[in-house]
Amino acid sequence: MISLIFESGAGGLPEQLGPAPWFRVGGNFIHQGPQGNIAATYRNHFWETQGRHFTRYDCNEPVRIAFENAAGEPSEWFGPFAYVSCADGVVYAEDRLFAKFKEESDLWHCYPTNTYWPILVFGSP
């Protein structure tokens, strides 16, 4: 199980989502497993969850990353990584640039494979 920790950068209290077996990030939504409910929404350059607004989220525990195409077919799994950080549409895996969300295409650019995907998945190792 993994958790996402949302932070505002303005000194407010963080907000935790999870623990959950996975989180799927696509477009302006983060879905939380196992039911797939919308757990956070991206609006006006902020993530909104639990009625609060945040600029970043992190997973501070071992986590794997994969991608899915529009038909739900998965990529290979990457990791596990000790932690990931996500801010401004950029995902860092252990301080290395891993993926970037391209707003003009609504696709994630996976840097290790130089491929593009609509869904990014954080999963439990």
N, C-alpha and C positions, 0 to 999 in steps of 0.2 A: 504494500500500500504506500502511496505517496501523497504529499500535501503540497499545495501552492500557497506561498506567503505573499500577500499583496502589501505594498508599502507606498506611501504618498510622497516621500522625499521631503515633506514639510514638518517632520517630527511627530506626526500623529501616530496613533497605535496601529500596528499592522493587523491585517485580517487574514485568517487561515481558511482555505477551502480544503476539504478532505479530513481524514485520509480517504483515498479512493484508489481503485485499481488502475485508473487511467483518466487523463484529461485530453480532449480533442479541441484543437484551436483551429477554427476556420472562419474566414471573413471577420465579422465583428463579434463572434461568440466563442466562449469557452464552455464546452459541454463536459459534465462530470459523470464518470462511470460509477456504478455499473448501469444505471438507468438511462444515462445520456441527457439528463436535465441541463438546461442552460444555467450555468453557475456564475457567469460574468459576461458583461456586454461592453464593447468598446464604443465610446461616444465622445466626440470633441477632444480627441487626443488623451482620453482617460479611460481606464478600466473601471467599470461600475459593478460593485457587488455588495450585497447587504446594505444597500442604500448609501454607500460611501464611494468616493472616487480615489483612484490610485494611478500612479505613473509607471509602476513596475511590478513584476512578480518574480519570485524565485522558488526553486525547489532545492532545499538545503539537505537533501538526503540522496542516496543512490537512485538514479533514474535512467531509463532508456528512452531513446527518441526514435520515432519512425514517421513515415508520411503515408497518406492514402490518396489515391486518385479519386475522380468523381464517382466511379463505380464502387468505391470502398475497398479496392484492391490495395494491399499494403506494400510498402517498400521493405527493404531489409531493416532490421533493428540495428541501431548504433548504441554503443555504450556497453555496460553501464558507465555513467559518469558520476563522479562524487557529488556534483551539484550543477545546476543550470541557473542562469540569470536571463531575464527577458525585460527589455525596456525599448520603447520607441520602435517596435516591430523587429527588433534584432534579438536573436537567441545566441547566448554564449554558453558553451559547454566547457566547464573548467577553465574559464578565461580565454577560450579560443572561439573565434567567430564560427558559428555553426550554420545558422540560417537567418534569412531576412525576408520579411513579408513585403512584397511588392504591391503597393496599393493600386497602381495602374492596371494590373492584371488580376488582382486578388489571388495571387499564388505565392507560395513559400519557395524561395530559392535555397536549395540544400547545397551548401558549399562543398562538402566532401565529394559529392557525385556530380555537381554542376547540373542538377535537374530541378524541375519545377513541379510543385504539388499544391492542390487546394487545401489539404488538411495536414496539420502537424499533430503528432500524438506523443504525449508524455506517458510512459508506462512504468509500472513497477518491475524491477529486475527479476 
